[in-house]
């Protein structure tokens, strides 16, 4: 067998194992899908409906259903898309000129796991009346951010999310879990592990590249029901794919919960004194297939990574405008809750805003130590190093958030003092310990309300509008929305009012 034939054989075997049935059937990577591939899959698998799916201004996926009545009609909707009412989807679209086009992206195809009728789903892009990509649409904003990053740095920006959520179920008397001790708990103490595994299976079938799933710290009983916190973490992929996968994942989790008569919430905070749910974002910089986060000669983080971190330190207060979108977000961003409150970064430190997690950089062959029969390992562990932004939560507009982080990392390469700022904002202690009060006072703080977040975005908006990434109209809309909450002193006002806090929780329970 020739080398080319062997490579093709291996690639086909890998594709055949892909959880996405469209990938496995077509034996192609999603980025290679064509209209002819989509039509063939529909014809040969008796698909009877097509769903167009796209994010609205509320951060949730919307759906448009098509019955396949003929091959000509199928080709028409795949070629031309369809009209939608933009003013009902986005606050920045006026009713007097609201028509938009939605066009499917073939690379996003997956089978709807919940449909009674065989249905193929496709994520869509928005286009304006002239047939141009809608400048202020979520996906196009992120696409522009990634392009500007590539053109400025010569690198690709990749990301992945840690999707945290609570599952709410009736209380049972047997095998109770310890309050706030649910981290990586097994059955029968963590009773929704099976639900999480089914979610992971469905997300993978929809194209999600999952790293792992586990139960999280949060576990408590309130008003006769139990709240169990879970997390599904993804693998690093190109940033637009990362956003698409998180959107689909939230859609899957909610649909499966509805089917199984459970409730779930991605809300940042449910009650005081209990763990809130974040949407931590990991990121890495890639060039020619190599992870640029590690200095291969000196070891440790590279200057490229430090510049990206510096950009996030500079723009962090404004990033909350994309990643912390309702008043309850700022009930999570308080000291001593493993949620950041100050603008700083550090290694393996969960009290900081940007964390550098363990990256397998010690050079030790742990696999052989654990398994003495194994030969010496030569696995390239440098691919695994990321940095993690810890402020965002489930209220985030995922496309805006990832675009904002991409802008911030690019901004670090455009700063003259990036390495100095990175050094200045590095901490290697728990900044909330009383002994470190002096160091804490040297650091800038994150906003403590939506209104304060809007103020920060207004002050720093030029960085996000640079290179045409965020439109001025979009920034204006985000600022107006945040200010409409009028919550500048809300956290302080209801700090000791559990009834009002509960009302707010209910109001924003299904955010994002």
Beta strands, then each sheet from edge to edge (+ up, - down):
strand 1: 49-55
strand 2: 61-67
strand 3: 82-85
strand 4: 99-104
strand 5: 110-111
strand 6: 119-127
strand 7: 156-170
strand 8: 210-222
strand 9: 225-234
strand 10: 237-238
strand 11: 263-265
strand 12: 279-287
strand 13: 290-291
strand 14: 345-347
strand 15: 354-356
strand 16: 387-389
sheet 1: 2+ 1- 6- 4+ 3-
sheet 2: 2+ 1- 6- 5+
sheet 3: 8+ 9- 7+ 10-
sheet 4: 8+ 9- 7+ 11-
sheet 5: 8+ 9- 7+ 12- 13+
sheet 6: 8+ 9- 7+ 12- 16+ 15- 14-
end
